[in-house]
Amino acid sequence: MSNFVVQSQSQYDQLYKESIENPEKFWGDFAEQEFAWRKKWDKVLEYDLSKPYIKWFEGAKLNITENCIDRHLATKGNQTAIIFEPNNPNEEALHITYNELAKNVNKTANMLKANGAKKGDRICIYMPMTPELTYAVLACARIGAIHSVVFAGFSAKSLSDRINDATCNVVLTADGGYRGDKITPLKEITDEALQSCDSVEKVIVLNRTNSKIAMEYGRDVWWQDEFAKASDECPAEVMDAEDMLFILYTSGSTGKPKGMVHTCGGYMVYTNYSFRNVFQYEEGDIYWCTADIGWITGHSYIVYGPLSAGATTVMFEGVPSYPDMGRFWQVVEKHKVNIFYTAPTAIRSLATCDISLVNQYDLSSLKTLGTVGEPINQEAWDWYNNHIGKGNCPIVDTWWQTETGGIMITSIAGVTRDIPTYATLPLPGIQPCLMDENGNELSEGEQEGRLCIKYPWPSMARTIYGNHQRFAETYYNTFPGKYFTGDGAKRDSNGNYRITGRVDDIVIVSGHNLGTAEIENAINEHSNVAESAVVGYPHDIKGNSIYAYVTLKNNVGSETINDEIKDLVSKTLGPICKPEKIQITSGLPKTRSGKIMRRILRKVAANEMDNLGDISTLLNPECVEEVIKGRV
């Protein structure tokens, strides 16, 4: 076990102290001990956050795939690297060893090269959650091409926007993708997107669903045909630590997506470090992150973090509700999963179902649970703890972002204390702080303010692709010299952090700053509430007032439900936090990663229906119309 993997609270305290007092030595020592480098760095860190300008391990040479694959082959070649669990439970799962992964990634890399891809090119990957998606990501890294994964459910316009922004010359897709009892027509969507994309020269199409599709002569080729022709030997391109590894788009407040750029060396170091520490991964563990590789969670904690650590990682093609709401637990039993990492929105949804869908499965293999995407509310935490962990599994409530590249604030499973609704402590090497509205750091004891990070960490995004000015304005200009997360947080007297929601989700009512996350937590304590979203809307007297969208368990409520919710919030947080308006909905509009689209809900509450933006990328765009019709 590495001495950088925390094993006790006292070791955490010691490592944290060392990482703050001499961060360059801390990260340099870890990077040197744990990875294969072609050439060591000239300097661990060079930065100026006022520009912002950040370089980690400058001058170092490496290829991340040698650290995710090649260095494991001598000792772990026959170990399972990836367990692929298909959408259809009757389809056989695949156990792909590190030896097989190496050959498949090399063949995919040679397939890319044969179709015109080269070092520095941007490759768009718009694929279902099959092993070929992982091969594609790693194959790009192998040859020094920059991957841009787009979630296989986004609209043609969203896809074309991302292809054009990165000027991709190759697109990898599939005829279709299974998602529960539906097939997403990926090639059809790709064809529509490419009508407005001039940079694309080749489209490589995986046959996954045997859907009838059109193939454009000279541009489109079949994956299986090209793969069969390719050699399974491909030397890794030597990369600089600061070369681009990938671009991943995240939603912007303006509606235009931001292409976050992550680089090879620092991202590798931090995803490995955070994966091993947070989840306390041990040799032989089966680890399952239920995210899609189309999101940063999938990049960092399905692919790069686990594989660089020589772990066994589960890839799940399906959805938690197909063929029924017991699917997650069936997979846990089937593969004897030890570490399970999912989103609070999934937990809340599963908690509304009959408990027999959990109890029919053996979950005794589980030893660590995790959540990601948003803070988990108390009721969902209790259900997760009692029914899935059986009171025996630590729950890591991880706070991080696309921009941070890796987990930043969290408990460490079974080592540091987990506190329901708190992300808790920063990992060693991470220096958070709270700022007031005037730019002053709130340094003493219990505080509430805007969450910033005041010192660089290896996996931080380096820029927004093609728009460094927007990068500076969005993240570094608000509090000069610090990375501004956009989140608000509270810190208790022991240094534990609780994320209170986006700062733009702070509602100022009669001069009081109210965090919407806290009000939602209070509403969600009602025994009949499955989920809620709280926003502010203009009020003639108070300036703003509170509008609550509430989804009930089994969509069943009572005539007095609104009054009951108002009374509960009033008793829990005080009368000023009580919602003025409550709208009962059958569901809330969400992104594909499960985040509630509060931007849309704010506009509806304020009766501003003229600019809701592109809703086709949502998980459930039909919800928007229901919310508009039901506005109170």
HELIX and SHEET records of a PDB file:
HELIX    1   1 GLN A    9  GLU A   21  1                                  13    
HELIX    2   2 PRO A   23  GLU A   34  1                                  12    
HELIX    3   3 ILE A   64  CYS A   68  1                                   5    
HELIX    4   4 ASP A   70  HIS A   72  5                                   3    
HELIX    5   5 LEU A   73  LYS A   76  1                                   4    
HELIX    6   6 TYR A   98  ALA A  114  1                                  17    
HELIX    7   7 PRO A  131  ILE A  143  1                                  13    
HELIX    8   8 ALA A  156  ALA A  166  1                                  11    
HELIX    9   9 LEU A  186  LEU A  194  1                                   9    
HELIX   10  10 TRP A  223  LYS A  229  1                                   7    
HELIX   11  11 CYS A  264  PHE A  279  1                                  16    
HELIX   12  12 ILE A  296  GLY A  298  1                                   3    
HELIX   13  13 HIS A  299  TYR A  304  3                                   6    
HELIX   14  14 GLY A  305  SER A  308  1                                   4    
HELIX   15  15 ARG A  327  HIS A  335  1                                   9    
HELIX   16  16 PRO A  344  ALA A  351  1                                   8    
HELIX   17  17 SER A  356  ASN A  359  1                                   4    
HELIX   18  18 GLN A  378  TRP A  383  1                                   6    
HELIX   19  19 TYR A  384  ILE A  388  3                                   5    
HELIX   20  20 HIS A  468  TYR A  475  1                                   8    
HELIX   21  21 VAL A  503  ASP A  505  5                                   3    
HELIX   22  22 THR A  516  ASN A  524  1                                   9    
HELIX   23  23 LYS A  553  ASN A  555  5                                   3    
HELIX   24  24 ILE A  561  LEU A  573  1                                  13    
HELIX   25  25 PRO A  575  CYS A  577  5                                   3    
HELIX   26  26 ARG A  598  ALA A  605  1                                   8    
HELIX   27  27 GLU A  622  LYS A  629  1                                   8    
SHEET    1   A 2 LYS A  43  ASP A  48  0                                        
SHEET    2   A 2 TYR A  53  GLU A  58 -1                                        
SHEET    1   B 2 LYS A  61  LEU A  62  0                                        
SHEET    2   B 2 MET A 239  ASP A 240 -1                                        
SHEET    1   C 7 LEU A  94  THR A  97  0                                        
SHEET    2   C 7 THR A  80  GLU A  85 -1                                        
SHEET    3   C 7 THR A 312  PHE A 316  1                                        
SHEET    4   C 7 ILE A 286  CYS A 289  1                                        
SHEET    5   C 7 ILE A 339  THR A 342  1                                        
SHEET    6   C 7 THR A 368  THR A 371  1                                        
SHEET    7   C 7 ILE A 395  ASP A 397  1                                        
SHEET    1   D 5 ILE A 146  VAL A 149  0                                        
SHEET    2   D 5 ARG A 122  TYR A 126  1                                        
SHEET    3   D 5 VAL A 170  ALA A 174  1                                        
SHEET    4   D 5 LYS A 202  LEU A 206  1                                        
SHEET    5   D 5 ASP A 220  TRP A 222  1                                        
SHEET    1   E 2 GLY A 177  ARG A 179  0                                        
SHEET    2   E 2 LYS A 182  THR A 184 -1                                        
SHEET    1   F 3 MET A 244  THR A 250  0                                        
SHEET    2   F 3 LYS A 258  THR A 263 -1                                        
SHEET    3   F 3 THR A 463  ILE A 464 -1                                        
SHEET    1   G 4 PRO A 432  MET A 435  0                                        
SHEET    2   G 4 GLN A 447  ILE A 453 -1                                        
SHEET    3   G 4 TYR A 483  ARG A 491 -1                                        
SHEET    4   G 4 TYR A 497  ARG A 502 -1                                        
SHEET    1   H 2 ILE A 506  VAL A 509  0                                        
SHEET    2   H 2 HIS A 512  GLY A 515 -1                                        
SHEET    1   I 3 VAL A 529  HIS A 539  0                                        
SHEET    2   I 3 GLY A 543  LEU A 552 -1                                        
SHEET    3   I 3 LYS A 581  THR A 585  1                                        
END                                                                             
